[in-house]
């Protein structure tokens, strides 16, 4: 059996509150032991000297677009897996907006098989909440879940119709399934591309009011009240949206949410002179909203940080702003951008890692995201303090669409393990 | 006219918008254009400063007036003007804007005049081209030559821009003419108001340096210039305003509403007008108050100045950025 001993790492396990220097022993696919000095117990193990480095559970990225099947020229399970490995992500969950969409058991099985073949980061998938992502008829949620779908969502579009959403939630509640919403009222967002405000007005771009997010969240929360379903709002980006979720949690509703790095690392001014790499859905918001996202992460209202990885080829982004696709790649920048929250004093390292590991794992019901004897050896070893500049040319992802090229960041992945196998090493 | 010397005031390669231009640069365009107004009224109008230059009018959106105005301007200066209407051609075959740019580039034009329905598209094109680019209107963003011709029209009638109060009325939300004019008039020291129903105003428009009004009586009070904007037909019937009748009743310019303005206030419209929608015919055709036909005349002169100034920088020296 392979064994690997990490010596003298700063061990971070948010679930148990562990943040201490020590050793961690991997045997086979699992974590065998954690302790102050395990050198005696592990004489045959390969030793990894981890001075000055942090060892944490591998990141659990709950929102990734794989583009496979259907758009493999933009990304594939193989390249997304490489990108994840380089980013310290050991588990990722795919959105169902592929071609064909994940609305049938066969597609779930296809993804599972491809993930087994590629053997990089673990891949799970959500399934469509409605057939064909068309927002009308329910998918076979029970069967899809039984075959591995972790939750139900229409991906990058909201389940718009309130009655359909009520039925999605009620049916999901029957089997205690998770429903994930892209919280944006489409009739308000129609034809809009950037958030309403001075930037949009100056550039003459069609704008979306932040109320599009808030109204959808508020509506859904009322539906959660009457259905009791587990509801997760994706990439929350507005101050009032976060407030609404804060109130719902205080009320005891089974509600969680995540955000993505652009919503705490950038604001609408990143659009500058029509940079399509800053065209996102939801759109980048005002500085006031950005600060509220940081505050929501700080006080725990925002449970998780996801990359919201959305690969697009050049042809989809090298277009006039209105014609360009929405979204950016994020797997390889998830950790360094999130670490800005730690370096800027908004979150402790443990609290930050919590939002990247055990929190999303708990929401998804996955047995990963923790350092404990017997747990799967999904690990990320990273240097939290090394300074470097993001270079999109170095991305392993097939697509390079990110607004962070050249951004100075601190913190870099050194090694990533999945089930005890090293899938990335710097 | 000097045609080889590099322009010393306007040191940009393209004319993409008014925002960011200095008062000196704006005056530079207006001063040169002023001279061309007289030239254009002579029988012999031909100049040679653009001789040997190729100018392509590249319109991704229908336009008769602006395209013709640029064409006349280019030809008066002796340039070869080619009209390209892309609406009906390659874009429908799936060619991207960048492909089109590369194709045009290979033809070695000296100036490309571009209109495009999407905001920012002209800038994107300019980044991929070796020649000078003039923005002839991009989406709801900018239409710099319109603002320059409006400024020249005002300056010739009022003798100045500084200190005047200008009310821009109507569909500000979708108007590139409004954005360019707001930028230019503010830069030149005029006071700018916008007057429109709330459905036709973008958020935080006041941050662009305008006073916001929602009724014509207040908005036009004591103004020197009333600038009306065109209301696109697809916005007239319920989407943004309930009907043309209601729109004209509250926001259309007629003598009753004009009474609030200064007695010598002048009326402008970028055209083409919707008579009886945003402007009544009796006001539009009032030869003492309406500058609408002057605007068209100034348009040619201003576009000649733009072509002249931008091609000066295309001398044999390295291109300026």
Interface residues (C-beta under 8 A of the other chain):
Chain A: X196 X197 X198 X200 X201 X202 X203 X204 X205 X206 X207 X209 X273 X274 X315 X318 X319 X320 X321 X322 X323
Chain B: X19 X96 X97 X98 X116 X118 X119 X120 X121 X123 X124 X138 X139 X140 X141 X142 X176 X179 X202 X203 X204 X205 X207 X208
